[in-house]
């Protein structure tokens, strides 16, 4: 395994783990990322995706970690020429990737909640990704002055609302007032 000299890799706990599993380690020279080109290229690929996800969702930089996790999730489910157009997920698990749960990062999401009979049945939030090891979604909910991250499988997404705002914004920037039909039920 080739790593840089970052503190996340150069510590007794990680060294012991590598020794226990018989993993040979090589460290790159300081300030020479080109010695670990494959990893550095993946870092760049992920950061390019993170930038796009955050800009498209109009989310602040404080959500970079969620965007990185989502970018990793998507890369692992994307075909790669290095493995004969299979996905890393398929190579790891032996099963084809399931795309039915993919959602637009940053789209409005409604987490269904159980409260009193007269209370709201859902909390509005923003979709932030796919939590590891859980069959569900990570949603950022903000209620007044408090905000929290919620993990739930019972979520309704409104990806068209995000699309509508993008189309409306681009048409107002061009001073164009034409109507665009996305669906017979929605007019922008």
Buried (B, 14 or more C-beta within 10 A) or exposed (E): EBBBEEEEBEEEEBEEEBEEEEEEEEBBEEEEEEEBEEBBEEEEEBBEBBBEBBEBBEBEEEBBEBBBBBBBBBBBBEEBEEEEEBBBBBEEEEEEBEEEEEBBBBBBBBBEBEEEEEEEEBBBBBBBBBBEEEEBBBBBBEEEEEEEEBBBEEBEBBBBEBBBEEEEEEBEEEEEEEEBEEEEEEEB
